[in-house]
Amino acid sequence: MERLSSQPEVLAQPADPDLVNDYDSFAEAYSAENENSPVNAYYERPAMLALAGDVAGRRVLDAGCGSGPLSAALRDRGAVVTGIDVSARMLALARRRLGDDVALHVVDLNDPLPFDDVVGSLVLHYLEDWGPTLAELRRVIRPGGRLIASVDHPFVAYTAQDPRPDYFVTTSYAFDWTFNGRSVPMRFWRKPLHAMTDAFAAAGFRLSAISEPQPDPAARELFPDDFHALSSKPCFLFFVLEVPPTAARTGE
C-alpha cells in the first residue's frame, strides 16, 4: 500500500484498533492524494520499477496494490499482473484504472500458477509478524523468482516517537495522516534491520539487494523541498529477495 507524502503526527496514545488503517473509509481521497505526490510518484514507485527491471512476459503479483498505479506501470511494461489488497474500495478504484487487463482479488493468494515476481510496495510494516505472509508469498513464487519489497526505513521509524523506543524490539506506533482536511488514524510496526533480513531468510528467500535510492530527478523542479529531503536523508528501504533456482515451492 502506497504512502502519502504528508508527514504523520505520531500519537502519544494508541489509536482505536477498530479504526486504524481503514483504507475503505478514505480510499478515494488517498488515491487522489498520492497519485502525483513526490514520495510516491517520484521516489517509491520509480525505485520499485527500477529494481523490477525488465518484466515483459513475467507473471507479477502486486501484493497490496491499492488503487493500482504500480500495477498499471508493470502492465505497461509488459508484465502479466495480478493485484491483491485488503480494501475492496481500493480495488474498485484499481478496476476503474486497469479495466480487465489485471486480475484483482481481495487478499487472495490461491492462484494455481506460480508467479515470476511479487512486488510488495509499503505493505510489510503494517504487520507485526512477517512470517506467515512471507511464507505465503514464498509459496506462490516460482524457483528463480523474486520478491521486491519496500518498507519504512527502520532508522526513520525509530525516530518517529519521543522518547525513543528500544530499536532492537518490534514495536507499534500510531499516528494521524491529514490530507484534504481530514485526519485518519494509522498504525505501523517497526523492527530492526536484522529482524527484517532474518524474516526473509526464515521464509526461504535469498537477499539479492538492499537499496536506498535517490528520487526521480524530475521532482527537483516540481517539489524542490521534498526533493532535497528525499535525496539527503533515508525514507524507505528496498529489498530484492530471490527464491533459489533449485528450490521447491512450499506446500508441494
Beta strands, then each sheet from edge to edge (+ up, - down):
strand 1: 9-10
strand 2: 59-63
strand 3: 80-85
strand 4: 103-106
strand 5: 115-121
strand 6: 141-152
strand 7: 171-179
strand 8: 182-190
strand 9: 206-211
strand 10: 236-242
sheet 1: 1+ 7- 8+
sheet 2: 4+ 3+ 2+ 5+ 6+ 10- 9+
end
